[in-house]
Amino acid sequence: MGIMKRISTIFQAKTNAALNKAEDPRQTLDLSYEQQLDNLTKVKRAVADVATARKRVEIQAEQLKTQGDKLAEQAKTALGQNNEPLAREALSRRQAITVQLADLETQHATIVDQEQKLTDTAQRLQNQVEAFRTKKETIKATYTAAEASAHISEAVSGISTSMGDAGAAMQRAQDKVAEMQARSGALDELLASGALTDLSSTNDDIQAQLDKAKGTSDIDAQLAALKSQVGATSELAAGEGTTTADVAPRADEVN
């Protein structure tokens, strides 16, 4: 029994939570306002019914008064004709009408009192409904503004999250570019050093080393030739200087 009660409690709690989540306060307020309008309409209809009953009693009372006045004239006419029994009958009927009029007056007073109470109630309810409508619209406007603000906050939060993700993606892209640049530079250095084979070249690595050694030999040969030329020029200049000294007379010999 305890387990069933707990299950029932949990079910009710979840149901209430789902209903609260699905409920729109603006729709609830509009529904309450419609219900109050229905109640106000019922009260006004009741006022109209009571007013109709009052009018009916008043019409009936007027008719009875007219009949009473007529019976009084008939009784007077009967006495003028020395017909006392007929006059008595007319007065007897008039007396019955007087009793009915008294009852109608009592009913009329009761109906008037009820009509006044219902009219006051309708007026009070009318004021309450108008006040509720004004407050309802204010609450709806406030709720709509709060809802819009919440949506804006959620949108801003989403934009902030997206910007953060975009920033992280941009940083990853920059790191990737830097990595590729470093890798490309390293490959170029390895290709230049001959550690890797340049697949775009038709020569293999051995031929590349041979070409490099040949280039070095050519440079060495050119350098040796240049040295020989420089040395020959220096020796020639030195020989020419010695010959000139031997041919020219000394100063003391000239004197």
SERO-4910 file (N, C-alpha, C, O; in steps of 0.05 Angstrom, whole numbers):
BEGIN
 pado doro    nc1    nc2    nc3   cac1   cac2   cac3    cc1    cc2    cc3    oc1    oc2    oc3
  Met    A     17    -24      0      0      0      0     17     25      0     11     45    -13
  Gly    A     40     24     15     58     47     16     71     52    -11     74     74    -19
  Ile    A     78     30    -25     90     33    -52     71     45    -71     78     63    -87
  Met    A     45     36    -71     25     47    -89     21     77    -84     17     92   -103
  Lys    A     21     85    -59     18    113    -52     41    130    -62     37    152    -72
  Arg    A     65    119    -59     89    133    -69     88    136    -99     95    157   -110
  Ile    A     80    114   -113     78    116   -142     57    137   -150     62    152   -169
  Ser    A     35    137   -136     14    157   -142     24    185   -137     19    203   -153
  Thr    A     39    189   -116     50    215   -110     70    224   -131     70    247   -140
  Ile    A     88    206   -139    108    212   -160     94    219   -186    101    238   -200
  Phe    A     73    203   -193     58    208   -217     45    236   -217     46    250   -237
  Gln    A     33    242   -194     20    269   -192     40    291   -194     35    312   -206
  Ala    A     63    287   -181     84    308   -181     94    313   -210     97    336   -218
  Lys    A     99    291   -224    108    293   -252     86    306   -270     92    322   -288
  Thr    A     61    298   -265     39    310   -280     37    340   -275     34    355   -294
  Asn    A     39    348   -250     38    376   -243     61    392   -256     57    414   -266
  Ala    A     85    379   -255    108    393   -267    104    396   -297    111    417   -308
  Ala    A     93    375   -310     89    377   -339     68    398   -346     70    413   -365
  Leu    A     46    399   -329     25    419   -334     36    447   -329     29    466   -344
  Asn    A     51    451   -308     63    477   -303     81    487   -325     81    510   -332
  Lys    A     95    468   -337    113    475   -359     97    482   -384    105    500   -399
  Ala    A     75    468   -389     59    472   -413     40    496   -410     30    506   -430
  Glu    A     35    504   -385     15    525   -381     26    553   -389     49    560   -382
  Asp    A     10    568   -403     16    595   -410     -1    614   -393    -25    613   -395
  Pro    A     12    629   -375     -4    647   -357    -23    665   -372    -44    672   -362
  Arg    A    -15    674   -395    -33    692   -411    -58    678   -419    -80    690   -417
  Gln    A    -56    654   -427    -81    639   -435    -98    633   -410   -122    634   -412
  Thr    A    -85    627   -388   -100    622   -363   -115    647   -354   -138    646   -346
  Leu    A   -102    670   -356   -115    696   -349   -139    702   -368   -160    710   -359
  Asp    A   -135    697   -393   -157    701   -412   -181    683   -406   -204    691   -408
  Leu    A   -175    658   -399   -196    639   -392   -211    648   -367   -235    647   -366
  Ser    A   -196    657   -347   -209    667   -323   -226    691   -329   -248    694   -317
  Tyr    A   -217    708   -346   -233    732   -353   -258    724   -368   -280    735   -362
  Glu    A   -257    704   -385   -281    695   -399   -301    683   -379   -325    686   -382
  Gln    A   -291    668   -360   -308    657   -340   -322    678   -323   -346    676   -317
  Gln    A   -308    699   -316   -320    721   -301   -341    736   -318   -361    744   -308
  Leu    A   -336    738   -344   -356    751   -362   -381    733   -363   -403    744   -363
  Asp    A   -377    707   -363   -400    689   -363   -417    693   -338   -441    694   -338
  Asn    A   -403    694   -315   -417    698   -289   -431    725   -289   -454    727   -279
  Leu    A   -418    746   -300   -431    772   -301   -456    771   -319   -476    783   -312
  Thr    A   -454    757   -341   -477    754   -359   -500    740   -344   -524    748   -348
  Lys    A   -494    720   -329   -515    705   -314   -528    724   -294   -553    723   -291
  Val    A   -513    739   -280   -524    758   -260   -542    778   -273   -564    784   -264
  Lys    A   -533    789   -296   -549    809   -310   -575    796   -321   -596    809   -321
  Arg    A   -573    771   -329   -597    757   -338   -617    754   -315   -641    756   -318
  Ala    A   -606    748   -292   -623    745   -268   -636    771   -261   -659    772   -253
  Val    A   -621    793   -263   -632    819   -258   -655    825   -277   -676    835   -269
  Ala    A   -651    818   -303   -672    822   -323   -696    805   -316   -719    815   -320
  Asp    A   -692    780   -307   -715    763   -300   -731    774   -277   -755    774   -277
  Val    A   -716    784   -256   -730    795   -233   -744    821   -241   -767    825   -232
  Ala    A   -732    837   -258   -745    861   -267   -771    855   -283   -791    868   -280
  Thr    A   -770    834   -298   -793    825   -313   -815    816   -294   -839    822   -298
  Ala    A   -808    801   -274   -827    792   -254   -840    816   -240   -864    816   -235
  Arg    A   -823    835   -232   -833    859   -219   -853    874   -237   -874    882   -228
  Lys    A   -846    876   -263   -864    890   -281   -890    874   -284   -912    887   -286
  Arg    A   -889    848   -284   -913    832   -286   -931    836   -262   -956    838   -265
  Val    A   -919    837   -238   -935    842   -214   -948    870   -215   -971    873   -207
  Glu    A   -933    889   -224   -943    916   -226   -967    918   -245   -987    931   -240
  Ile    A   -965    904   -268   -987    904   -287  -1012    890   -275  -1034    899   -279
  Gln    A  -1006    868   -261  -1029    854   -249  -1042    871   -227  -1067    870   -224
  Ala    A  -1026    885   -212  -1037    903   -192  -1054    925   -204  -1075    932   -194
  Glu    A  -1045    936   -226  -1060    957   -240  -1087    946   -250  -1108    959   -248
  Gln    A  -1086    922   -260  -1111    910   -269  -1131    905   -246  -1155    910   -248
  Leu    A  -1120    896   -223  -1137    891   -200  -1149    917   -190  -1172    919   -181
  Lys    A  -1132    938   -190  -1142    964   -181  -1165    974   -199  -1185    985   -190
  Thr    A  -1161    970   -225  -1182    978   -244  -1208    962   -239  -1229    974   -239
  Gln    A  -1205    936   -233  -1228    920   -227  -1241    929   -201  -1266    930   -199
  Gly    A  -1225    936   -181  -1236    945   -155  -1251    971   -158  -1273    974   -146
  Asp    A  -1240    989   -174  -1254   1014   -179  -1281   1010   -193  -1301   1022   -188
  Lys    A  -1280    991   -212  -1304    985   -227  -1326    973   -209  -1349    979   -211
  Leu    A  -1318    955   -191  -1336    942   -172  -1348    963   -153  -1371    961   -145
  Ala    A  -1332    982   -145  -1342   1003   -127  -1363   1019   -141  -1383   1026   -129
  Glu    A  -1359   1026   -167  -1379   1041   -182  -1405   1024   -186  -1427   1034   -185
  Gln    A  -1400    998   -190  -1424    980   -193  -1440    978   -167  -1464    977   -168
  Ala    A  -1426    977   -145  -1440    976   -119  -1456   1001   -115  -1479   1000   -105
  Lys    A  -1444   1024   -122  -1459   1050   -119  -1483   1050   -137  -1505   1060   -129
  Thr    A  -1480   1040   -161  -1503   1040   -180  -1525   1022   -170  -1549   1028   -173
  Ala    A  -1517    999   -159  -1537    979   -148  -1552    992   -125  -1577    988   -124
  Leu    A  -1539   1006   -108  -1553   1019    -86  -1572   1041    -97  -1593   1045    -86
  Gly    A  -1564   1054   -118  -1581   1074   -130  -1606   1061   -141  -1627   1075   -144
  Gln    A  -1605   1037   -148  -1628   1022   -158  -1642   1006   -136  -1660    990   -141
  Asn    A  -1634   1012   -112  -1646    998    -88  -1642    967    -90  -1658    952    -81
  Asn    A  -1619    960   -102  -1613    931   -104  -1589    926    -86  -1566    924    -94
  Glu    A  -1596    924    -60  -1575    920    -39  -1560    894    -42  -1535    894    -39
  Pro    A  -1573    871    -48  -1558    846    -51  -1536    848    -73  -1514    838    -70
  Leu    A  -1543    862    -95  -1524    864   -117  -1501    883   -109  -1478    878   -115
  Ala    A  -1508    903    -94  -1487    921    -84  -1469    906    -65  -1444    910    -65
  Arg    A  -1480    890    -47  -1464    874    -29  -1445    855    -44  -1422    852    -36
  Glu    A  -1455    843    -65  -1439    824    -81  -1415    839    -94  -1393    829    -94
  Ala    A  -1421    863   -104  -1399    879   -116  -1379    886    -95  -1355    885   -100
  Leu    A  -1388    895    -72  -1369    902    -51  -1353    878    -41  -1330    880    -33
  Ser    A  -1366    855    -41  -1352    830    -32  -1329    823    -52  -1307    816    -43
  Arg    A  -1335    826    -77  -1314    820    -97  -1292    841    -95  -1268    835    -98
  Arg    A  -1300    866    -90  -1280    887    -87  -1262    882    -63  -1238    887    -63
  Gln    A  -1274    871    -41  -1258    864    -18  -1238    842    -24  -1215    843    -15
  Ala    A  -1245    823    -40  -1227    801    -48  -1204    812    -65  -1181    804    -62
  Ile    A  -1210    831    -82  -1190    844    -98  -1170    860    -80  -1146    860    -85
  Thr    A  -1181    872    -59  -1164    887    -41  -1144    869    -27  -1121    876    -24
  Val    A  -1154    845    -19  -1135    825     -7  -1114    817    -27  -1091    814    -20
  Gln    A  -1121    812    -52  -1102    804    -73  -1082    827    -77  -1058    822    -81
  Leu    A  -1092    852    -77  -1073    874    -80  -1053    876    -58  -1030    882    -62
  Ala    A  -1062    870    -33  -1044    870    -11  -1022    849    -15   -998    854     -9
  Asp    A  -1030    825    -24  -1010    804    -29   -991    812    -51   -967    808    -50
  Leu    A  -1002    825    -72   -985    834    -94   -965    855    -85   -943    856    -95
  Glu    A   -974    872    -68   -956    893    -58   -933    881    -42   -910    890    -43
  Thr    A   -940    860    -26   -919    846    -11   -899    833    -30   -875    835    -27
  Gln    A   -910    819    -50   -893    806    -70   -876    827    -85   -852    823    -90
  His    A   -889    849    -91   -875    870   -106   -852    882    -90   -830    886   -100
  Ala    A   -856    885    -64   -835    896    -47   -812    876    -45   -788    883    -46
  Thr    A   -819    850    -43   -798    829    -43   -782    829    -69   -757    827    -69
  Ile    A   -796    830    -91   -783    829   -117   -766    854   -121   -743    852   -131
  Val    A   -775    877   -113   -760    902   -115   -734    899    -99   -713    908   -108
  Asp    A   -736    888    -75   -712    884    -58   -692    865    -71   -668    870    -71
  Gln    A   -702    843    -82   -685    824    -96   -672    837   -121   -648    834   -126
  Glu    A   -688    853   -135   -678    866   -159   -655    886   -151   -635    888   -165
  Gln    A   -659    900   -129   -639    919   -121   -613    905   -113   -591    914   -120
  Lys    A   -616    882    -98   -592    867    -90   -577    856   -114   -553    857   -116
  Leu    A   -593    845   -133   -580    834   -157   -567    857   -174   -546    853   -186
  Thr    A   -580    880   -175   -568    902   -189   -542    911   -177   -522    917   -190
  Asp    A   -542    912   -150   -517    920   -136   -495    899   -141   -472    905   -145
  Thr    A   -504    873   -140   -485    852   -145   -473    853   -173   -449    850   -177
  Ala    A   -491    858   -192   -482    861   -220   -462    884   -223   -442    882   -237
  Gln    A   -469    906   -211   -451    930   -213   -424    924   -200   -403    931   -211
  Arg    A   -424    911   -176   -399    905   -163   -383    885   -179   -359    887   -182
  Leu    A   -397    865   -190   -383    845   -207   -372    858   -232   -350    851   -242
  Gln    A   -387    877   -243   -378    891   -267   -352    906   -261   -333    906   -277
  Asn    A   -351    920   -238   -327    934   -230   -303    915   -226   -281    921   -234
  Gln    A   -309    892   -214   -288    872   -209   -277    861   -236   -253    857   -239
  Val    A   -296    856   -254   -287    845   -280   -270    866   -295   -250    858   -307
  Glu    A   -278    891   -294   -262    912   -307   -235    914   -295   -215    918   -309
  Ala    A   -234    913   -268   -208    915   -255   -191    891   -261   -167    893   -266
  Phe    A   -203    867   -262   -189    843   -269   -178    845   -298   -155    836   -304
  Arg    A   -194    855   -316   -186    858   -344   -161    876   -346   -142    870   -360
  Thr    A   -162    899   -332   -139    917   -332   -114    904   -321    -92    906   -333
  Lys    A   -117    891   -298    -94    877   -286    -84    854   -304    -60    849   -306
  Lys    A   -103    840   -316    -96    818   -334    -79    828   -357    -58    816   -363
  Glu    A    -87    849   -370    -72    860   -392    -44    869   -383    -24    866   -398
  Thr    A    -43    881   -359    -17    890   -349      2    866   -344     25    866   -351
  Ile    A     -9    845   -332      7    821   -326     15    808   -352     38    799   -355
  Lys    A     -3    807   -372      4    795   -398     27    810   -411     45    798   -422
  Ala    A     25    837   -410     46    853   -423     73    849   -408     94    847   -421
  Thr    A     72    848   -382     96    843   -366    108    816   -372    132    813   -375
  Tyr    A     90    796   -374    100    769   -379    112    767   -407    133    754   -411
  Thr    A     99    780   -427    109    780   -454    137    794   -455    155    784   -469
  Ala    A    140    816   -441    165    830   -440    187    812   -427    209    811   -437
  Ala    A    179    799   -405    199    782   -391    206    758   -409    229    750   -410
  Glu    A    186    747   -424    192    725   -442    211    734   -464    229    719   -471
  Ala    A    206    757   -476    223    767   -497    251    772   -486    271    766   -500
  Ser    A    253    782   -462    280    787   -450    294    761   -445    318    759   -450
  Ala    A    279    740   -437    291    714   -432    301    702   -459    323    691   -460
  His    A    285    706   -480    294    696   -506    318    710   -516    336    698   -528
  Ile    A    319    737   -511    343    752   -519    367    743   -504    389    740   -515
  Ser    A    364    738   -478    386    728   -462    396    701   -472    420    696   -473
  Glu    A    377    684   -478    384    658   -489    399    660   -515    418    646   -521
  Ala    A    389    679   -532    402    683   -558    430    694   -554    449    685   -567
  Val    A    433    713   -536    460    724   -530    478    702   -520    502    701   -527
  Ser    A    467    686   -502    483    664   -491    492    645   -513    514    635   -514
  Gly    A    473    639   -531    480    622   -554    500    634   -572    518    620   -581
  Ile    A    498    660   -576    518    674   -593    545    673   -580    566    669   -593
  Ser    A    546    678   -553    571    677   -538    584    649   -541    608    647   -545
  Thr    A    567    629   -538    577    601   -540    588    596   -568    609    584   -572
  Ser    A    572    605   -588    581    602   -616    607    616   -621    625    606   -635
  Met    A    609    641   -610    634    656   -614    657    642   -601    680    641   -612
  Gly    A    652    631   -578    674    616   -565    682    592   -581    706    586   -584
  Asp    A    663    577   -592    669    554   -609    683    563   -634    702    550   -643
  Ala    A    674    586   -646    687    596   -670    716    604   -664    734    600   -680
  Gly    A    720    617   -641    747    625   -633    766    600   -630    789    601   -639
  Ala    A    755    579   -617    770    555   -614    777    542   -641    799    533   -646
  Ala    A    757    542   -659    761    531   -686    782    547   -701    799    536   -715
  Met    A    781    574   -698    801    591   -712    829    586   -701    848    585   -716
  Gln    A    831    582   -674    857    577   -663    868    550   -673    892    548   -678
  Arg    A    850    530   -675    859    504   -685    868    507   -714    888    494   -722
  Ala    A    854    523   -730    862    527   -757    889    540   -759    906    532   -775
  Gln    A    893    561   -742    919    574   -743    942    555   -734    963    556   -746
  Asp    A    936    539   -714    956    519   -705    962    500   -728    985    492   -732
  Lys    A    941    492   -743    945    473   -765    961    486   -787    979    473   -798
  Val    A    956    511   -793    971    525   -814   1000    527   -806   1018    522   -822
  Ala    A   1005    535   -780   1033    537   -771   1047    510   -772   1070    508   -780
  Glu    A   1033    489   -765   1044    462   -766   1051    454   -795   1073    443   -800
  Met    A   1033    460   -814   1038    454   -842   1061    470   -853   1078    460   -868
  Gln    A   1063    495   -845   1085    512   -854   1112    501   -843   1131    500   -858
  Ala    A   1112    494   -818   1136    483   -806   1144    457   -820   1168    452   -825
  Arg    A   1125    440   -826   1130    415   -839   1141    419   -867   1159    406   -877
  Ser    A   1128    439   -881   1137    445   -908   1166    455   -908   1182    447   -925
  Gly    A   1172    473   -889   1200    483   -887   1220    461   -881   1242    460   -892
  Ala    A   1212    443   -863   1230    420   -856   1235    403   -880   1257    393   -885
  Leu    A   1214    397   -896   1217    381   -920   1235    394   -940   1252    381   -953
  Asp    A   1231    421   -943   1249    435   -962   1278    432   -954   1296    428   -971
  Glu    A   1284    435   -928   1311    433   -918   1322    405   -922   1345    401   -930
  Leu    A   1305    385   -917   1314    357   -922   1319    351   -951   1338    337   -958
  Leu    A   1302    362   -968   1306    359   -997   1332    372  -1006   1347    362  -1022
  Ala    A   1336    397   -995   1361    411  -1002   1386    397   -993   1406    397  -1007
  Ser    A   1384    384   -970   1408    370   -959   1411    343   -972   1432    330   -968
  Gly    A   1392    334   -987   1394    307  -1000   1385    285   -982   1387    261   -990
  Ala    A   1375    291   -958   1366    270   -940   1341    257   -950   1336    233   -945
  Leu    A   1325    272   -966   1301    261   -978   1303    263  -1008   1316    281  -1018
  Thr    A   1291    245  -1022   1291    245  -1051   1269    264  -1061   1246    262  -1052
  Asp    A   1277    282  -1079   1257    300  -1091   1242    285  -1112   1253    280  -1134
  Leu    A   1217    277  -1107   1202    261  -1126   1196    276  -1152   1190    264  -1172
  Ser    A   1197    303  -1151   1193    318  -1176   1217    319  -1194   1215    327  -1217
  Ser    A   1241    309  -1184   1265    309  -1200   1268    282  -1214   1259    262  -1203
  Thr    A   1281    282  -1238   1285    256  -1253   1310    242  -1243   1314    218  -1250
  Asn    A   1328    255  -1227   1352    242  -1217   1347    229  -1191   1330    237  -1175
  Asp    A   1363    208  -1186   1361    195  -1160   1380    208  -1140   1395    226  -1148
  Asp    A   1381    198  -1116   1398    211  -1096   1428    207  -1101   1444    224  -1095
  Ile    A   1435    184  -1113   1464    179  -1120   1473    199  -1141   1495    211  -1138
  Gln    A   1456    202  -1161   1463    221  -1182   1465    249  -1171   1482    265  -1180
  Ala    A   1448    255  -1152   1449    282  -1139   1475    286  -1125   1486    308  -1126
  Gln    A   1485    265  -1111   1510    268  -1097   1534    270  -1116   1553    285  -1112
  Leu    A   1532    255  -1139   1553    256  -1159   1554    284  -1171   1575    296  -1176
  Asp    A   1529    295  -1177   1528    322  -1188   1539    342  -1169   1553    361  -1177
  Lys    A   1534    338  -1144   1544    357  -1124   1575    355  -1122   1588    376  -1120
  Ala    A   1586    330  -1123   1615    327  -1121   1628    339  -1146   1650    351  -1145
  Lys    A   1615    335  -1170   1626    346  -1195   1627    377  -1193   1646    389  -1202
  Gly    A   1605    388  -1182   1604    417  -1180   1627    427  -1161   1639    448  -1166
  Thr    A   1632    412  -1140   1654    419  -1122   1681    417  -1136   1698    435  -1132
  Ser    A   1685    396  -1152   1710    393  -1166   1715    415  -1186   1737    426  -1188
  Asp    A   1693    423  -1200   1696    445  -1219   1704    470  -1205   1721    485  -1215
  Ile    A   1692    475  -1182   1699    500  -1167   1728    499  -1158   1742    519  -1159
  Asp    A   1737    475  -1149   1765    472  -1140   1784    477  -1163   1805    490  -1160
  Ala    A   1777    466  -1187   1794    470  -1210   1795    499  -1217   1817    510  -1223
  Gln    A   1772    513  -1218   1772    541  -1224   1788    557  -1204   1803    576  -1211
  Leu    A   1786    550  -1178   1801    564  -1157   1831    560  -1161   1847    578  -1157
  Ala    A   1839    535  -1168   1867    530  -1173   1878    545  -1196   1900    556  -1195
  Ala    A   1862    547  -1217   1870    562  -1241   1873    591  -1234   1892    604  -1243
  Leu    A   1854    601  -1219   1856    629  -1211   1880    635  -1194   1893    656  -1197
  Lys    A   1887    616  -1177   1911    619  -1160   1936    619  -1177   1955    635  -1172
  Ser    A   1937    603  -1198   1960    601  -1215   1964    628  -1230   1986    638  -1233
  Gln    A   1941    639  -1239   1943    664  -1253   1953    686  -1235   1969    702  -1243
  Val    A   1942    687  -1211   1951    707  -1192   1980    704  -1185   1995    724  -1182
  Gly    A   1990    679  -1182   2018    674  -1175   2036    682  -1198   2058    694  -1193
  Ala    A   2028    676  -1223   2045    683  -1246   2047    714  -1249   2068    724  -1255
  Thr    A   2025    727  -1244   2026    756  -1246   2044    768  -1225   2059    787  -1231
  Ser    A   2044    757  -1202   2061    767  -1180   2091    763  -1187   2107    780  -1182
  Glu    A   2098    739  -1198   2125    733  -1205   2135    752  -1227   2158    761  -1227
  Leu    A   2117    757  -1247   2125    774  -1269   2130    803  -1259   2149    816  -1268
  Ala    A   2114    811  -1241   2118    838  -1231   2144    840  -1215   2157    861  -1216
  Ala    A   2151    819  -1201   2175    820  -1185   2200    819  -1203   2220    832  -1197
  Gly    A   2199    804  -1226   2221    803  -1245   2226    830  -1258   2249    839  -1261
  Glu    A   2205    843  -1266   2208    868  -1279   2220    889  -1260   2235    906  -1269
  Gly    A   2215    888  -1235   2226    907  -1216   2256    903  -1213   2271    923  -1210
  Thr    A   2267    879  -1214   2295    873  -1211   2311    883  -1235   2333    894  -1232
  Thr    A   2302    880  -1259   2315    888  -1284   2319    918  -1285   2340    928  -1293
  Thr    A   2300    933  -1277   2301    962  -1277   2322    972  -1258   2335    992  -1263
  Ala    A   2326    959  -1236   2345    967  -1216   2374    963  -1226   2392    979  -1221
  Asp    A   2378    941  -1242   2405    935  -1252   2413    955  -1274   2436    962  -1275
  Val    A   2396    964  -1291   2402    981  -1313   2406   1010  -1304   2424   1023  -1315
  Ala    A   2392   1020  -1286   2393   1048  -1278   2419   1053  -1263   2427   1037  -1246
  Pro    A   2435   1077  -1269   2460   1083  -1255   2455   1092  -1227   2433   1103  -1221
  Arg    A   2475   1087  -1210   2474   1096  -1182   2479   1126  -1181   2490   1137  -1200
  Ala    A   2472   1137  -1161   2474   1166  -1159   2503   1175  -1156   2510   1197  -1167
  Asp    A   2520   1159  -1143   2547   1167  -1139   2563   1164  -1165   2583   1178  -1170
  Glu    A   2553   1145  -1183   2567   1142  -1208   2561   1165  -1227   2578   1174  -1242
  Val    A   2538   1175  -1225   2531   1198  -1242   2547   1222  -1235   2556   1237  -1253
  Asn    A   2551   1226  -1209   2567   1249  -1200   2596   1245  -1207   2613   1262  -1201
***
